[in-house]
Amino acid sequence: MTSVLSLKDARLALEGNAGRVEILHGITLDVQKGETLGLVGPSGSGKSSLLMLMGGLERATGGTISALGQDLSNMDEDALARFRRDHMGVVFQSFHLIPTMTALENVATPLELAGQADAFDRARAELDAVGLSDRADHFPRQMSGGEQQRVALARAVAPRPDILLADEPTGNLDATNGQAIMDLLFQLRDRHAATLVLVTHSNTLAQRCDRVVRLRDGHVDTHEAAA
């Protein structure tokens, strides 16, 4: 199989008020094409930080990180932004929708930035795929949390990314909406044949992954095939 994400001795340290804080300690990890990988562990174990390294949203302070054969460690911010635009979709726990844009405009934005002539047609198709065609002209403040997360999912997959990264995608939702988002996440992964890496505290969501990596104190604690 082909690795689409590869980390070799990846480290992350941040400067805080109390001095330098070591977040990740020498993570070596490969994610294969088409794989679904769950990152789990207690709060503060480094799960979200690891996901941010994979997406080039945090810069490693040691080791190397490559995605689709490209070394993210050596890219400047502009190159990283272009790489994410062309190859990655990211879903956050807190949605990060643009409040002054409608659902349709939010989903169309990455497509417009990529120069897609059919940006709004594709955005409408993705909203339809997440069951929100009737909410296309609504603003985020007019939608529930579950609806906003569905818009965020549609926006992430609209550019048809090779890699989909999700950071606690059900964390701000009740059980019913959380289950719906889990189902949609995997449906969209299958529809777009994307590699999916997700951070979650949900054992139910983690067990739907092909493989689970458990972190503890910034180290990989265990690798396990999901049941």
Backbone torsions as a table, in degrees:
resi	resn	phi	psi	omega
1	MET	NA	160.3	-176.4
2	THR	-101.3	130.2	176.1
3	SER	-76.8	128.1	174.6
4	VAL	-100.2	-21.2	173.5
5	LEU	-131.8	132.7	-179.3
6	SER	-141.1	121.5	177.6
7	LEU	-115.2	131.2	179.2
8	LYS	-124.0	109.7	178.0
9	ASP	52.7	39.5	-176.5
10	ALA	-71.1	133.2	-178.7
11	ARG	-129.5	150.9	176.3
12	LEU	-141.0	125.3	175.2
13	ALA	-130.2	139.4	179.7
14	LEU	-123.0	146.8	177.4
15	GLU	-88.9	123.2	177.8
16	GLY	-119.6	-178.0	-179.3
17	ASN	-61.8	-29.3	-179.2
18	ALA	-93.8	8.3	-179.4
19	GLY	110.5	-163.2	-175.9
20	ARG	-74.5	130.5	179.7
21	VAL	-117.2	123.9	178.5
22	GLU	-84.4	118.6	-176.1
23	ILE	-96.9	-48.4	-179.7
24	LEU	-125.2	138.2	-172.1
25	HIS	-119.9	88.7	170.5
26	GLY	63.5	56.9	-179.2
27	ILE	-83.0	124.1	173.3
28	THR	-118.1	122.5	-170.2
29	LEU	-161.0	139.0	175.0
30	ASP	-122.4	139.1	176.4
31	VAL	-118.7	126.4	-173.7
32	GLN	-87.6	156.7	178.6
33	LYS	-57.7	129.1	178.6
34	GLY	80.8	-2.3	-178.7
35	GLU	-77.7	151.3	169.2
36	THR	-112.9	117.2	-175.1
37	LEU	-115.7	127.1	175.2
38	GLY	-100.5	132.7	175.1
39	LEU	-106.2	117.6	-176.9
40	VAL	-128.4	169.6	-179.9
41	GLY	145.7	167.9	-178.7
42	PRO	-66.8	162.2	176.0
43	SER	-56.7	137.1	-179.4
44	GLY	84.8	4.8	-178.0
45	SER	-80.7	-13.1	177.9
46	GLY	106.8	10.1	-175.8
47	LYS	-60.7	-54.3	-177.4
48	SER	-66.5	-35.9	177.4
49	SER	-62.5	-40.4	178.1
50	LEU	-63.9	-42.1	177.9
51	LEU	-62.3	-40.4	179.5
52	MET	-64.9	-35.5	175.1
53	LEU	-63.5	-43.3	-179.5
54	MET	-61.2	-32.6	-179.1
55	GLY	-92.3	2.8	-178.0
56	GLY	69.3	17.9	179.1
57	LEU	-87.8	-18.3	166.6
58	GLU	-125.0	145.6	-179.5
59	ARG	-99.3	126.4	-179.9
60	ALA	-62.2	144.1	176.0
61	THR	-97.7	3.5	175.6
62	GLY	-169.6	156.8	-179.6
63	GLY	77.3	-169.7	-178.3
64	THR	-130.9	151.2	176.5
65	ILE	-134.9	124.6	177.3
66	SER	-125.6	146.8	177.7
67	ALA	-133.6	126.6	-178.3
68	LEU	52.4	37.0	177.8
69	GLY	80.8	0.2	-179.9
70	GLN	-101.6	135.2	-179.2
71	ASP	-81.5	104.0	-179.9
72	LEU	-67.0	-26.5	-175.2
73	SER	-62.7	-28.2	-176.0
74	ASN	-101.1	3.4	179.8
75	MET	-85.9	143.6	171.2
76	ASP	-80.9	176.5	-173.9
77	GLU	-61.9	-38.4	179.8
78	ASP	-65.2	-42.9	180.0
79	ALA	-65.9	-38.8	177.4
80	LEU	-63.7	-42.1	179.7
81	ALA	-63.0	-41.0	178.2
82	ARG	-66.2	-39.6	-179.9
83	PHE	-64.2	-44.8	177.7
84	ARG	-62.5	-42.0	-180.0
85	ARG	-58.5	-40.2	-173.6
86	ASP	-87.7	-22.4	-168.7
87	HIS	-132.7	-12.0	-172.6
88	MET	-129.0	145.5	168.1
89	GLY	-120.4	137.2	-176.8
90	VAL	-126.1	131.9	177.8
91	VAL	-120.2	127.9	-178.6
92	PHE	-106.8	158.7	178.2
93	GLN	-60.4	-36.7	-173.6
94	SER	-99.4	21.7	169.4
95	PHE	72.5	-53.4	-179.3
96	HIS	56.4	40.5	172.5
97	LEU	-78.4	154.8	177.8
98	ILE	-83.3	114.9	-169.4
99	PRO	-65.4	-24.5	-178.0
100	THR	-89.7	4.3	179.7
101	MET	-114.3	147.2	174.4
102	THR	-69.9	170.4	176.8
103	ALA	-56.7	-45.0	-180.0
104	LEU	-61.6	-44.2	-179.1
105	GLU	-66.5	-38.0	177.2
106	ASN	-60.2	-45.2	-178.3
107	VAL	-70.4	-34.4	-177.8
108	ALA	-75.0	-21.8	-172.4
109	THR	-55.4	-51.5	180.0
110	PRO	-64.2	-29.6	178.3
111	LEU	-70.2	-40.4	176.9
112	GLU	-64.4	-41.9	178.9
113	LEU	-62.3	-29.4	178.4
114	ALA	-85.6	0.6	177.1
115	GLY	78.9	23.5	-179.1
116	GLN	-77.8	121.3	-178.2
117	ALA	-66.5	-29.6	-177.7
118	ASP	-100.7	32.7	-173.0
119	ALA	-54.9	-45.6	-175.4
120	PHE	-75.4	-31.8	175.5
121	ASP	-65.4	-44.0	178.8
122	ARG	-67.3	-37.1	178.1
123	ALA	-63.3	-41.9	177.9
124	ARG	-62.9	-39.6	179.4
125	ALA	-63.9	-39.1	180.0
126	GLU	-71.1	-37.5	175.4
127	LEU	-63.2	-38.5	177.0
128	ASP	-63.8	-38.6	-178.4
129	ALA	-65.2	-26.7	178.4
130	VAL	-101.7	12.4	173.6
131	GLY	76.4	27.5	-176.5
132	LEU	-124.2	27.7	-179.8
133	SER	-60.8	-29.0	-179.0
134	ASP	-83.0	-1.9	179.7
135	ARG	-112.7	12.0	-173.8
136	ALA	-56.6	-35.4	-175.6
137	ASP	-96.7	9.6	178.8
138	HIS	-90.6	148.5	176.3
139	PHE	-89.5	158.7	-177.9
140	PRO	-51.6	-39.7	-178.1
141	ARG	-64.8	-16.7	-179.9
142	GLN	-94.1	4.2	-176.4
143	MET	-119.6	154.0	175.6
144	SER	-73.3	169.6	177.1
145	GLY	-59.3	-42.8	179.2
146	GLY	-63.0	-38.8	178.4
147	GLU	-68.1	-40.4	178.4
148	GLN	-62.8	-38.9	179.0
149	GLN	-68.3	-33.4	175.6
150	ARG	-66.0	-38.5	174.9
151	VAL	-62.4	-42.9	178.9
152	ALA	-61.7	-39.3	176.4
153	LEU	-64.2	-44.9	179.1
154	ALA	-59.9	-41.9	179.4
155	ARG	-63.6	-40.6	-177.6
156	ALA	-66.4	-36.4	-174.9
157	VAL	-94.8	-12.5	-177.2
158	ALA	-55.8	-39.3	178.2
159	PRO	-76.2	3.8	-179.9
160	ARG	57.8	61.1	-174.6
161	PRO	-71.8	153.6	172.9
162	ASP	-74.2	-32.3	-174.9
163	ILE	-128.0	130.2	177.2
164	LEU	-116.7	122.2	-179.8
165	LEU	-112.7	131.2	-178.0
166	ALA	-132.3	123.2	-177.9
167	ASP	-106.6	103.1	-179.2
168	GLU	49.3	56.2	-173.2
169	PRO	-64.4	-17.8	178.9
170	THR	-109.1	6.2	-171.0
171	GLY	-64.5	-29.7	-178.2
172	ASN	-101.5	15.4	-173.4
173	LEU	-117.6	154.7	174.5
174	ASP	-74.1	175.7	-172.4
175	ALA	-60.5	-42.9	-177.2
176	THR	-65.7	-48.4	178.7
177	ASN	-67.7	-34.8	177.8
178	GLY	-61.6	-43.1	178.2
179	GLN	-63.3	-41.7	179.4
180	ALA	-62.8	-40.4	179.8
181	ILE	-68.6	-38.9	175.6
182	MET	-56.6	-48.9	-178.7
183	ASP	-61.1	-45.0	-179.5
184	LEU	-63.3	-40.8	-178.5
185	LEU	-57.5	-44.8	-179.2
186	PHE	-75.4	-34.5	175.3
187	GLN	-62.3	-44.2	-179.5
188	LEU	-68.7	-37.3	175.6
189	ARG	-57.9	-46.4	-179.5
190	ASP	-66.0	-42.1	-177.6
191	ARG	-61.6	-37.8	-175.9
192	HIS	-102.8	2.9	178.6
193	ALA	52.9	42.3	-178.0
194	ALA	-92.3	155.2	168.2
195	THR	-84.0	131.1	-174.0
196	LEU	-117.4	128.2	171.7
197	VAL	-122.9	126.5	-178.2
198	LEU	-134.9	143.9	172.8
199	VAL	-97.3	131.7	-179.5
200	THR	-154.2	150.7	167.8
201	HIS	-98.6	-3.7	-176.1
202	SER	-86.5	115.9	176.8
203	ASN	-62.9	-34.1	179.4
204	THR	-62.1	-45.2	179.6
205	LEU	-68.8	-42.0	-179.8
206	ALA	-60.5	-38.0	-176.9
207	GLN	-73.1	-10.3	174.5
208	ARG	-84.9	-6.9	-179.8
209	CYS	-83.5	159.1	175.9
210	ASP	-69.7	-33.9	-175.7
211	ARG	-148.2	146.8	179.1
212	VAL	-122.4	129.9	174.0
213	VAL	-111.2	122.8	-178.7
214	ARG	-101.0	127.1	178.6
215	LEU	-105.0	150.6	174.6
216	ARG	-149.7	124.0	176.9
217	ASP	52.5	39.0	175.5
218	GLY	80.9	8.5	177.9
219	HIS	-119.1	154.8	168.9
220	VAL	-75.0	119.3	-179.0
221	ASP	-86.2	-53.0	179.7
222	THR	-146.6	153.6	166.8
223	HIS	-111.5	136.2	177.7
224	GLU	-150.5	143.4	171.9
225	ALA	-72.7	135.5	178.5
226	ALA	-65.8	148.8	-179.2
227	ALA	-70.9	NA	NA
